[in-house]
Amino acid sequence: MSNVEHIEDEVRKMNPKELAQFRNWFLEFDSRQWDEQIEEHVESGKLDKIADKALHSISKATEL
């Protein structure tokens, strides 16, 4: 049994209160992971082309 399968089994066994606590914890955890990934991408320059394109589009739109 994989870790994911084990976690799935454990989640299925949770009562509603435990499931709500787990859900809240996981949402916070997932948000922090996402934020860290975005920060890494910003710092590494991976988002520079997208940002430049967006700024160019905004600039063109305001010229109208």
Helices and strands as residue ranges (DSSP letters): H 3-12, H 16-44, H 48-63
